[in-house]
Amino acid sequence: MTTWVENPRGGRDRGPRGLARAWVEVLVRPRRFFENGVAPGDQAPGLVFAVAVAVAYAVLLAVLDPLRFPATGALRAAVVVLLVAVLVAPAVLHLLAALQTLALMVFVRDRAGVSETVQVLAYATAPCPLAAVPSPELRVACCLYGAALLVVGLVTVHRTTPGRAVLAAALPAALLFGYGFGGFDALFTLLRAWYII
């Protein structure tokens, strides 16, 4: 399902420099990134990017906000980070991509392929390592920006309208950014602090 295309048409550069360039570009120039950086059948760089983001988030969470991290002690934390890299991040990415594809089938008639959807979801997580910082405001901002990147990516790659992209992205974005990266919890914390709920 995930293949490494040696000479992709378009797509991302490989290696640590390629990862760093992709991270900066998707944060700074998302539309341009999604136009040039997503290639049909070239999921591997996106998968590596998503795993790197998830590992960075887990490590920062363990260091900066250990009460939210699911393990205590260095060895247990290392095992959790390893599980995130090897099992959790790839599985969640592909399950959410399947869900996103089903949503696109409902809302977008003429769309790009599944591999492009996987890449859009992967690169939309770019702001999320900073969601590990113990600041609900920053966590909400990161998760909202990630959801916005998902919509921009869907509009650009699948050539659809922003309204259709928002509808198609609603459930995957809620699961990934709201629950996965803690956006909903941070939002409820802020609403309680502001005496709204």
Summary of the structure (lengths in Angstrom):
residues: 197
radius of gyration: 16.5
end to end distance: 44.6
largest distance: 55.1
contacts: 643
relative contact order: 0.13
helix: 74%
strand: 0%
